[in-house]
Amino acid sequence: MIQHKEEIGKNHLLYHLDNGLRVIYTRMKNTSLVHCGYIIGTGSRDETQKNNGIAHFIEHTAFKGTSKRKSYQILNRIESIGGELNAYTSREKTCFYSMASKKYFDRSVELLTDVVFNPIFPANEIAKEKSVIVEEIEMYEDSAEESIYDEFFSSLFPGHPLGYSIFGKKKTVKAISNRIISDYRRDNYQPSNMVLSIAGNLPVDKIEKAIHLYTENIPLSAVHKNGRILPDVAPAFNKKIKKDFQQVHCIVGCPAYSMNEEKKYILVLINDILGGDWMSSRLNMIIREKYAYAYNVSSSYSAYSDSGVYTIQLGTDEKYLEKCIELIFKEIKNFRETPISKIQLNRAKRQIFGMYEMMAENNSGIMQIKGKNILDFGYLISKESFYSNIEKIDAKQIIDVANEILDENKLSILVYQKK
């Protein structure tokens, strides 16, 4: 039953159920679609060396049959009405989600609940999916842009689950059994470790009726015990690995703030200026536009529950590699030593605000973000709060964070060289 209901702002309702599940409803205007998703607080971060890849494997095979549906019935249930049903696994999350016309809202919630809580993992489907995922791993290994990230994480967090591949290894995937699946689900697929997020233009009574019909009968959750261990970070390294790729690929990176650190907003702004998703970023303007050393150079900041990672990645010709690395370190040094101008700072803030507004037009993304907020923090990060945290950043704070995180002595380098 619904234990507690609370309004969070004018467009959000949060329900706490007796079984530990939380349901967040985001009211969206001017849409005929409804987006639903179970956000589960588990991913490759929660695996061991023996079961590495199990979170991703469960995400795949949950669609292969439940106690009341066969695989083709699951897939047709949403696609037959023009909707979408999908899932993904990350280092700390698994998400099962759907998109459909709001008149099929009940169908969406019922199906997602069935897939998340009642999969049966038929033996023949497990065998087939092992082959599919092994092939997926091989495809991933053939992509330098993607596989180099796994190599970097593994080197940065040696022996720690945060450094494991989300896909797992061929050996561990082939060894997955029903027992391994059952044990992992028992430990991680608890309602108290999940949030059902719904975004659409629906009456509140319809939301509450769906909660009553489809989620109240989920068994009472055992209290989810977070067994995550803070990772030890390797000393800064400079590794070169020979690979059979046409280009040379490189990552320069370091440990960064967790999602619970207030200074993460400053690092978000630094990332935006240095090498974020803009052609006008400093690294793109210098390495690509000025010198034409690389087709693409970008940076990213990933925040996790107790740690984070900042990376700069590029692919280039071997003869330009050292010049690219020199330019990266030069720009990082500029951040540590030279205050950013008011004009540059305000421009970066406007870019982030504009990116936020574009994201707000993506209802599926909003549904997932709201669910993750509740799962990670127990509350929603409002637009006003986000804007306030970005707006108050000044040039001195940028220099302070750049010196703390982008310390030259903490930066590691990983290179995929041609054989």
C-alpha positions in Angstrom: 0.0 0.0 0.0 1.0 3.7 -0.3 2.7 4.5 3.0 3.3 8.1 2.3 2.6 10.7 -0.5 4.2 14.1 -0.9 4.2 16.9 -3.3 7.7 18.0 -4.5 7.1 21.3 -6.3 4.0 21.9 -8.3 4.6 19.2 -11.0 5.9 16.3 -8.9 4.4 13.7 -6.6 6.5 11.1 -4.7 4.9 7.9 -3.3 6.5 5.7 -0.7 5.2 2.2 -0.7 5.1 -0.3 2.2 7.3 -2.7 0.2 10.1 -0.1 -0.1 9.5 1.0 -3.7 9.3 4.7 -4.4 7.2 6.1 -7.3 7.9 9.6 -8.7 5.3 11.1 -11.0 6.3 14.1 -13.1 3.4 16.0 -14.7 4.3 17.1 -18.2 2.1 19.5 -20.2 1.4 19.3 -23.9 2.2 15.7 -24.5 0.2 12.7 -25.5 3.0 10.3 -24.6 3.8 8.7 -21.3 7.4 7.6 -20.3 7.8 5.0 -17.6 10.9 3.4 -16.2 12.3 1.3 -13.3 15.6 2.8 -12.2 17.5 0.2 -10.2 20.6 1.0 -8.1 22.8 -1.7 -9.4 25.3 -2.1 -12.3 28.8 -3.5 -13.0 30.0 -1.6 -9.9 28.2 -4.2 -7.8 29.8 -7.3 -9.4 32.7 -9.5 -8.5 35.5 -10.8 -10.6 33.6 -14.1 -11.0 30.3 -12.7 -12.1 31.5 -9.6 -14.0 28.9 -8.9 -16.7 25.9 -10.3 -14.8 24.1 -6.9 -14.4 24.2 -6.4 -18.2 23.3 -10.0 -18.8 20.2 -9.8 -16.6 19.1 -6.6 -18.4 19.2 -8.6 -21.7 17.6 -11.8 -20.6 14.8 -10.3 -18.5 13.0 -9.8 -21.8 13.3 -13.5 -22.7 10.3 -14.6 -20.8 8.4 -14.1 -17.5 6.1 -16.3 -15.5 3.1 -15.1 -17.7 4.7 -14.1 -21.0 7.0 -15.5 -23.7 9.7 -13.4 -25.3 7.7 -12.5 -28.4 4.7 -11.5 -26.2 6.9 -9.1 -24.2 8.3 -7.4 -27.3 4.9 -7.2 -29.1 3.1 -5.8 -26.1 4.5 -2.3 -26.5 5.8 -2.3 -30.1 2.4 -3.5 -31.4 0.9 -0.1 -30.3 3.8 1.9 -31.8 5.7 2.3 -28.5 9.2 1.6 -27.4 10.5 -0.8 -24.8 14.2 -0.9 -23.9 16.8 -1.1 -21.2 20.4 -0.3 -20.4 23.1 -1.0 -17.8 25.8 1.4 -16.5 28.4 1.2 -13.8 25.9 2.0 -11.0 22.4 1.8 -12.6 20.2 -0.5 -14.6 17.1 1.0 -16.2 14.1 -0.7 -17.9 11.9 1.9 -19.7 9.0 2.4 -22.1 7.4 5.1 -24.2 3.9 4.9 -25.5 0.7 6.8 -26.0 -0.8 7.8 -22.7 -3.9 5.7 -23.3 -1.6 2.6 -23.0 -0.2 3.8 -19.7 -1.5 0.8 -17.7 -0.1 -1.6 -20.3 3.4 0.1 -19.9 3.5 -0.1 -16.1 2.2 -3.6 -16.0 4.6 -4.9 -18.6 7.7 -3.2 -17.0 6.7 -4.5 -13.6 6.4 -8.0 -15.0 9.8 -7.9 -16.8 11.6 -6.5 -13.7 10.1 -8.7 -11.1 9.0 -11.9 -12.8 11.6 -13.0 -15.4 12.2 -16.8 -15.6 15.5 -16.9 -17.5 14.8 -20.0 -19.7 17.8 -22.2 -20.1 17.7 -22.1 -23.9 17.5 -18.3 -23.9 20.4 -18.0 -21.5 22.6 -20.1 -23.8 21.6 -18.0 -26.9 22.1 -14.7 -25.1 25.6 -15.7 -24.0 26.6 -16.0 -27.7 25.0 -12.7 -28.5 26.8 -10.9 -25.7 30.1 -12.5 -26.5 29.7 -11.1 -30.0 28.8 -7.7 -28.5 32.0 -7.8 -26.5 34.0 -8.5 -29.6 32.3 -5.6 -31.4 33.1 -3.4 -28.5 36.8 -4.4 -28.4 37.0 -3.6 -32.1 36.0 0.0 -31.3 39.0 2.0 -30.0 36.8 5.0 -29.0 34.8 2.8 -26.6 37.2 0.0 -25.5 39.9 2.5 -24.4 37.5 3.8 -21.7 37.3 0.3 -20.1 41.1 0.0 -20.3 41.4 3.4 -18.6 38.9 2.6 -15.8 40.6 -0.7 -15.2 44.0 1.0 -14.9 42.6 3.8 -12.7 40.8 1.5 -10.3 42.9 -1.7 -10.5 41.1 -4.7 -9.0 38.0 -2.7 -8.0 34.5 -3.2 -9.5 34.4 0.4 -10.7 37.1 -0.6 -13.1 35.2 -3.6 -14.5 33.7 -3.7 -18.0 30.0 -3.3 -18.0 29.8 -6.1 -20.6 31.9 -8.4 -18.6 34.6 -10.7 -20.0 34.0 -13.5 -22.4 35.0 -16.1 -19.8 32.7 -14.7 -17.1 29.7 -14.3 -19.4 30.1 -17.9 -20.6 30.1 -19.1 -17.0 26.8 -17.4 -16.0 24.2 -19.8 -14.6 20.8 -19.5 -13.1 22.3 -19.6 -9.6 24.5 -16.6 -10.4 21.5 -14.8 -11.8 19.3 -15.7 -8.8 22.0 -14.6 -6.2 22.6 -11.3 -7.9 18.9 -10.5 -8.2 18.3 -11.4 -4.6 21.0 -9.0 -3.5 20.2 -6.1 -5.8 16.7 -6.3 -7.3 15.0 -5.2 -4.0 12.2 -2.7 -4.3 14.0 -0.5 -1.7 16.8 -0.2 -4.3 14.5 0.9 -7.1 12.4 3.9 -8.2 9.5 3.7 -10.7 9.5 7.0 -12.6 6.6 8.2 -14.6 6.4 11.3 -16.8 3.3 12.3 -18.7 0.1 14.2 -18.7 -2.2 12.0 -16.6 -4.7 12.4 -13.8 -3.3 11.7 -10.4 -6.0 9.1 -9.7 -4.9 7.1 -12.8 -1.3 7.1 -11.4 -2.5 5.9 -8.0 -4.7 3.3 -9.5 -1.8 1.9 -11.4 0.4 1.9 -8.3 -2.4 -0.1 -6.5 -2.9 -2.6 -9.3 0.7 -3.3 -10.4 3.2 -2.4 -7.7 1.5 -2.9 -4.2 1.7 -6.7 -4.5 5.4 -6.7 -5.0 6.8 -8.6 -2.0 8.1 -6.6 1.0 11.6 -5.5 0.4 14.5 -6.5 2.5 16.5 -3.4 3.4 19.1 -3.1 0.6 22.6 -3.0 2.0 25.0 -1.1 -0.1 28.1 -3.2 -0.1 30.1 -0.8 -2.2 33.7 -0.2 -1.1 35.5 3.1 -1.8 38.0 2.5 -4.6 41.7 2.9 -4.2 43.0 4.9 -7.0 46.2 4.0 -8.8 49.1 6.4 -8.8 49.2 8.5 -12.0 50.3 6.3 -14.9 51.5 6.6 -18.5 50.7 3.5 -20.4 51.0 2.6 -24.1 49.3 -0.5 -25.5 49.7 -1.7 -29.0 46.4 -2.3 -30.8 45.5 -3.1 -34.4 43.7 0.2 -35.1 44.4 2.7 -37.9 44.5 5.7 -35.6 46.3 6.3 -32.3 43.8 6.9 -29.5 44.6 8.6 -26.2 42.9 9.4 -22.9 44.2 11.8 -20.4 42.3 11.6 -17.1 42.2 11.6 -13.3 40.0 10.9 -10.3 37.2 13.5 -9.8 34.4 14.4 -7.4 31.5 12.1 -6.5 27.9 13.1 -7.1 27.6 14.2 -3.5 30.4 16.8 -3.7 29.1 20.4 -4.1 32.2 21.3 -6.1 31.0 19.0 -8.8 29.2 22.0 -10.4 32.4 23.8 -10.8 34.0 20.8 -12.5 30.9 20.6 -14.8 31.6 24.2 -15.9 35.3 23.5 -16.4 34.5 20.5 -18.5 32.1 22.6 -20.6 34.8 25.2 -21.3 37.7 22.9 -21.8 36.4 20.1 -24.0 32.6 19.6 -23.6 30.0 19.1 -26.2 30.8 22.2 -28.1 32.8 22.9 -31.3 33.9 26.1 -29.6 35.5 24.3 -26.6 39.1 25.3 -26.0 40.6 21.9 -26.9 38.6 21.6 -30.1 39.4 25.2 -31.2 43.2 24.6 -30.7 43.7 20.9 -31.5 41.3 20.6 -34.4 40.5 24.1 -35.7 43.9 25.7 -35.3 46.4 22.9 -35.9 44.2 20.1 -37.5 45.9 17.5 -35.4 42.7 15.5 -34.7 39.2 15.2 -36.1 37.6 15.0 -32.7 38.7 15.8 -29.2 36.4 15.9 -26.2 36.2 15.8 -22.4 33.8 14.3 -20.0 33.1 14.2 -16.3 31.4 11.1 -14.7 30.2 11.4 -11.1 29.5 8.2 -9.1 28.2 7.6 -5.6 31.6 7.8 -3.9 34.0 8.9 -6.6 34.3 10.3 -10.1 36.4 10.4 -13.3 37.5 13.2 -15.5 38.7 12.3 -19.0 39.9 13.9 -22.2 39.9 11.7 -25.3 41.1 12.0 -28.9 42.1 10.0 -31.9 44.9 11.2 -34.1 47.8 10.3 -36.4 50.8 8.9 -34.6 53.0 11.8 -35.7 50.7 14.3 -33.9 50.2 12.4 -30.6 52.9 14.1 -28.5 51.9 17.5 -29.9 48.2 16.8 -28.9 49.2 15.8 -25.4 51.4 18.9 -25.0 48.5 21.1 -26.0 46.1 19.3 -23.6 48.6 19.9 -20.7 49.1 23.5 -21.7 45.4 24.2 -21.6 45.0 22.5 -18.3 47.8 24.6 -16.9 46.0 27.7 -18.2 43.0 26.7 -16.1 45.2 26.3 -13.0 47.0 29.6 -13.4 45.0 32.1 -15.3 41.7 33.4 -14.1 38.9 33.1 -16.7 37.5 36.4 -17.9 33.9 37.5 -17.0 32.9 37.3 -20.6 34.1 33.7 -20.9 32.6 32.7 -17.6 29.2 34.1 -18.5 29.3 32.5 -21.9 30.0 29.1 -20.4 27.1 29.5 -17.9 24.7 30.5 -20.8 25.9 27.3 -22.7 25.1 25.1 -19.7 21.7 26.8 -19.2 20.9 26.3 -22.9 21.9 22.7 -22.7 19.6 22.2 -19.6 16.7 23.8 -21.6 17.3 21.4 -24.5 17.4 18.5 -22.1 14.1 19.6 -20.6 12.5 19.0 -24.0 13.4 15.3 -23.8 10.7 13.7 -21.7 12.3 10.3 -21.6 15.5 11.9 -20.3 13.5 13.9 -17.7 11.8 10.7 -16.5 15.1 9.0 -16.0 16.8 12.0 -14.3 14.0 12.4 -11.8 14.1 8.7 -11.0 17.9 8.8 -10.5 17.6 11.9 -8.3 15.2 10.1 -5.9 17.3 6.9 -6.0 20.6 8.8 -5.4 19.6 11.6 -3.1 16.0 11.0 -2.0 15.0 14.4 -3.4 14.8 16.2 -6.8 17.4 18.7 -7.9 15.2 21.5 -9.2 16.0 23.7 -12.2 16.3 26.6 -9.8 18.8 24.8 -7.6 20.9 23.7 -10.6 20.9 27.3 -12.0 21.8 28.7 -8.7 24.7 26.4 -8.2 26.1 27.3 -11.7 25.4 31.0 -11.4 27.3 31.5 -8.2 30.6 30.1 -9.6 33.4 32.6 -9.9 36.8 32.6 -11.5 38.7 31.9 -8.2 36.6 28.8 -7.6 37.5 27.6 -11.1 41.2 28.0 -10.4 40.9 26.3 -7.0 39.1 23.2 -8.5 41.4 23.1 -11.5 44.4 22.9 -9.1 42.7 20.3 -6.9 41.4 18.0 -9.7 43.6 18.8 -12.8 46.9 18.6 -10.9 49.5 17.6 -13.4 50.9 15.0 -11.0 47.5 13.3 -10.8 46.9 13.1 -14.6 47.2 9.7 -16.2 47.8 8.9 -19.8 46.6 5.9 -21.7 47.5 5.4 -25.4 46.5 2.9 -28.0 49.4 2.7 -30.4 49.4 1.0 -33.8 51.1 -2.4 -33.9 
